[in-house]
């Protein structure tokens, strides 16, 4: 993600809107247990930290010689890093607080909405661009008039579709306790392949650092899914065969 001056104010407001929307949603849930407020704060703080660290590891270090590096480092962030950091932060907070109830299904609704708002900001700001390609009905011109793959709209559409799927699963009571794991797996796979069409620095051949982060997101979701499934099976067996 590269810093662009045009639209940067709108980007900041949309990011703030995403936080406010998630906060309003979470505040209603937090009435059930005061510890949920602390879990939300931990998720938000660790998501910002993860977004910054992954950006610096995948791309930020390339701007060491750039005279505007401090501005670039201050504004650069990564959604994959936010997902990784936020997930880890929630796990740590829940363990410290002794909270054992699954919270992922709520985050599975909040996160796609927040990402969609963030991508609107990216579109206005002119960042997170797709690769240069021949003009076509689907291409979008950047601020220099160069046709590019519509990376931001495609990611917005993916998250909109995932939000719809998650809401349908939740309405049908399917995959309870696993919805955020499903989102992580899906987003990680999507982002890995979509990265080939994004204009991001390549570190090893055709691969970018963000693809490594995307694989970590998928792996985290898969491990979480398996662990939650094992917990559910164990709980059912315990209930059916009490000591």
C-alpha positions as CSV (number, residue, x, y, z in Angstrom):
1,X,0.0,0.0,0.0
2,X,1.6,3.3,-1.1
3,X,0.9,6.7,0.3
4,X,-1.1,9.0,-1.9
5,X,-2.1,12.6,-1.0
6,X,-5.4,12.8,-3.0
7,X,-8.3,11.5,-1.0
8,X,-6.2,10.8,2.1
9,X,-8.6,12.7,4.3
10,X,-11.6,10.6,3.0
11,X,-9.5,7.5,3.7
12,X,-9.0,8.5,7.3
13,X,-12.7,9.2,7.8
14,X,-13.7,5.9,6.3
15,X,-11.3,4.1,8.5
16,X,-12.8,5.9,11.5
17,X,-16.3,5.0,10.2
18,X,-15.3,1.3,10.2
19,X,-14.1,1.6,13.8
20,X,-17.3,3.3,14.9
21,X,-19.5,0.8,13.1
22,X,-17.7,-2.1,14.7
23,X,-17.8,-0.4,18.1
24,X,-21.5,0.2,17.9
25,X,-22.1,-3.4,17.0
26,X,-19.8,-4.7,19.7
27,X,-21.1,-2.4,22.4
28,X,-24.5,-4.1,22.0
29,X,-22.9,-7.5,22.4
30,X,-20.8,-6.4,25.3
31,X,-23.9,-5.9,27.4
32,X,-23.9,-9.6,28.0
33,X,-20.4,-9.5,29.6
34,X,-18.2,-6.6,30.5
35,X,-15.1,-8.6,29.4
36,X,-16.2,-8.3,25.8
37,X,-15.2,-4.6,25.8
38,X,-11.7,-5.5,26.7
39,X,-11.6,-8.3,24.1
40,X,-12.7,-5.7,21.4
41,X,-10.1,-3.3,22.5
42,X,-7.4,-6.0,22.4
43,X,-8.7,-7.0,18.9
44,X,-8.5,-3.5,17.6
45,X,-5.1,-2.7,19.1
46,X,-3.5,-5.9,17.9
47,X,-5.1,-5.6,14.5
48,X,-3.5,-2.2,14.0
49,X,-0.1,-3.5,15.3
50,X,-0.3,-6.5,13.0
51,X,-1.3,-4.4,10.0
52,X,1.7,-2.2,10.5
53,X,4.2,-5.0,11.2
54,X,3.2,-7.1,8.2
55,X,3.3,-4.1,5.9
56,X,6.8,-3.2,7.1
57,X,7.9,-6.8,6.6
58,X,6.3,-7.3,3.2
59,X,6.9,-3.9,1.6
60,X,7.8,-1.0,3.9
61,X,11.5,-1.9,4.2
62,X,11.8,-1.2,0.4
63,X,11.3,2.5,1.0
64,X,14.4,2.9,3.3
65,X,16.1,5.2,0.8
66,X,12.9,7.1,0.0
67,X,12.9,10.7,1.3
68,X,9.3,10.3,2.3
69,X,9.8,7.0,4.0
70,X,8.5,8.2,7.4
71,X,5.2,9.3,5.8
72,X,5.0,6.0,3.9
73,X,5.7,3.9,7.0
74,X,3.2,5.9,9.0
75,X,0.4,5.4,6.5
76,X,1.2,1.9,5.2
77,X,-0.8,-1.0,6.5
78,X,-1.9,-4.5,5.5
79,X,-5.3,-6.2,5.9
80,X,-3.7,-9.6,6.1
81,X,-1.6,-8.3,9.0
82,X,-4.7,-6.9,10.7
83,X,-6.4,-10.3,10.5
84,X,-3.4,-12.1,11.9
85,X,-2.8,-9.5,14.7
86,X,-6.4,-9.2,15.6
87,X,-6.9,-13.0,15.8
88,X,-3.9,-13.4,18.0
89,X,-4.9,-10.5,20.2
90,X,-8.4,-11.9,20.8
91,X,-7.0,-15.3,21.8
92,X,-4.6,-13.7,24.3
93,X,-7.2,-11.4,25.7
94,X,-9.7,-14.3,26.1
95,X,-7.2,-16.4,27.9
96,X,-6.1,-13.7,30.2
97,X,-9.8,-12.8,31.0
98,X,-10.9,-16.4,31.3
99,X,-13.6,-15.9,28.6
100,X,-14.3,-19.2,26.9
101,X,-17.4,-18.4,24.8
102,X,-16.7,-18.3,21.0
103,X,-16.6,-14.7,19.6
104,X,-15.6,-15.4,16.1
105,X,-19.1,-15.4,14.6
106,X,-19.5,-11.8,15.6
107,X,-16.1,-10.8,14.1
108,X,-17.1,-12.7,10.9
109,X,-19.8,-10.0,10.4
110,X,-17.7,-7.0,11.6
111,X,-14.5,-7.6,9.7
112,X,-15.9,-7.8,6.1
113,X,-17.9,-4.6,6.7
114,X,-14.7,-2.9,8.0
115,X,-12.7,-4.2,5.1
116,X,-15.3,-2.9,2.6
117,X,-15.2,0.6,4.1
118,X,-11.4,0.5,4.1
119,X,-11.4,-0.5,0.4
120,X,-13.7,2.4,-0.4
121,X,-11.0,4.6,1.2
122,X,-8.3,2.8,-0.9
123,X,-10.3,3.6,-4.1
124,X,-10.7,7.2,-3.2
125,X,-7.1,7.5,-2.1
126,X,-5.8,5.8,-5.3
127,X,-3.7,3.1,-3.4
128,X,-3.6,-0.7,-3.4
129,X,-3.5,-0.7,-7.2
130,X,-3.9,-3.6,-9.6
131,X,-1.3,-4.4,-12.3
132,X,-1.1,-2.4,-15.5
133,X,-3.0,-4.2,-18.3
134,X,-4.5,-3.5,-21.7
135,X,-7.6,-1.3,-21.7
136,X,-10.8,-3.4,-21.3
137,X,-14.3,-3.1,-20.0
138,X,-13.1,-4.1,-16.5
139,X,-10.0,-1.9,-16.2
140,X,-9.8,1.2,-14.1
141,X,-7.5,4.1,-14.9
142,X,-5.2,5.4,-12.2
143,X,-4.5,9.0,-11.5
144,X,-2.1,9.0,-14.4
145,X,-4.7,7.6,-16.8
146,X,-3.0,4.2,-16.9
147,X,-5.4,1.2,-17.2
148,X,-5.1,-1.3,-14.4
149,X,-6.7,-4.4,-13.0
150,X,-9.5,-3.3,-10.6
151,X,-7.9,-4.8,-7.5
152,X,-9.8,-2.6,-5.0
153,X,-13.3,-3.2,-6.4
154,X,-12.6,-6.9,-6.7
155,X,-11.7,-7.1,-3.1
156,X,-14.7,-5.1,-2.1
157,X,-16.9,-7.5,-4.0
158,X,-15.2,-10.5,-2.4
159,X,-15.9,-9.2,1.0
160,X,-19.5,-8.3,0.1
161,X,-20.1,-11.8,-1.1
162,X,-18.5,-13.3,2.0
163,X,-20.6,-11.1,4.2
164,X,-23.7,-12.4,2.4
165,X,-22.5,-16.0,2.8
166,X,-21.8,-15.5,6.5
167,X,-25.2,-14.0,7.2
168,X,-26.9,-16.9,5.4
169,X,-24.9,-19.4,7.4
170,X,-25.7,-17.6,10.6
171,X,-29.4,-17.4,9.7
172,X,-29.4,-21.1,8.9
173,X,-27.4,-21.9,12.1
174,X,-24.7,-23.6,10.1
175,X,-21.1,-23.6,11.2
176,X,-21.8,-22.0,14.5
177,X,-18.5,-20.9,16.2
178,X,-16.6,-21.4,12.9
179,X,-17.7,-18.5,10.8
180,X,-14.6,-16.4,11.3
181,X,-12.4,-19.4,10.6
182,X,-14.3,-19.9,7.4
183,X,-13.8,-16.2,6.5
184,X,-10.0,-16.4,7.3
185,X,-9.6,-19.5,5.1
186,X,-11.5,-18.0,2.2
187,X,-9.9,-14.6,2.4
188,X,-6.4,-16.1,2.7
189,X,-6.9,-18.2,-0.5
190,X,-8.5,-15.4,-2.3
191,X,-5.8,-12.9,-1.4
192,X,-3.0,-15.4,-2.3
193,X,-4.2,-15.7,-5.9
194,X,-5.5,-12.2,-6.3
195,X,-2.0,-10.9,-5.3
196,X,-0.7,-12.0,-8.7
197,X,-2.9,-9.3,-10.2
198,X,-2.0,-6.6,-7.7
199,X,0.8,-4.1,-8.2
200,X,2.8,-5.0,-5.1
201,X,6.6,-5.6,-4.8
202,X,7.8,-9.1,-5.6
203,X,10.3,-10.6,-3.3
204,X,10.8,-14.1,-4.7
205,X,10.1,-14.5,-8.4
206,X,6.4,-13.7,-9.0
207,X,5.5,-13.9,-5.3
208,X,5.1,-11.0,-2.9
209,X,5.4,-10.9,0.8
210,X,1.7,-10.5,1.1
211,X,1.2,-13.9,-0.3
212,X,3.2,-15.4,2.5
213,X,1.0,-13.4,4.9
214,X,-2.1,-14.7,3.1
215,X,-1.0,-18.3,3.5
216,X,-0.6,-17.6,7.2
217,X,-4.1,-16.2,7.4
218,X,-5.4,-19.4,5.7
219,X,-3.4,-21.6,8.0
220,X,-4.6,-19.8,11.1
221,X,-8.2,-20.2,10.0
222,X,-7.7,-23.9,9.2
223,X,-6.0,-24.6,12.5
224,X,-8.6,-22.6,14.4
225,X,-11.4,-24.5,12.5
226,X,-9.8,-27.9,13.4
227,X,-9.3,-27.0,17.1
228,X,-12.9,-25.7,17.4
229,X,-14.3,-28.8,15.8
230,X,-12.3,-31.1,18.1
231,X,-13.6,-29.1,21.1
232,X,-17.1,-29.5,19.9
233,X,-16.7,-33.2,19.4
234,X,-15.2,-33.6,22.8
235,X,-18.0,-31.6,24.4
236,X,-20.6,-33.8,22.7
237,X,-18.9,-37.0,23.8
238,X,-18.6,-35.7,27.3
239,X,-22.3,-34.8,27.5
240,X,-23.4,-38.1,26.0
241,X,-21.1,-40.1,28.3
242,X,-20.9,-38.3,31.6
243,X,-18.5,-39.7,34.2
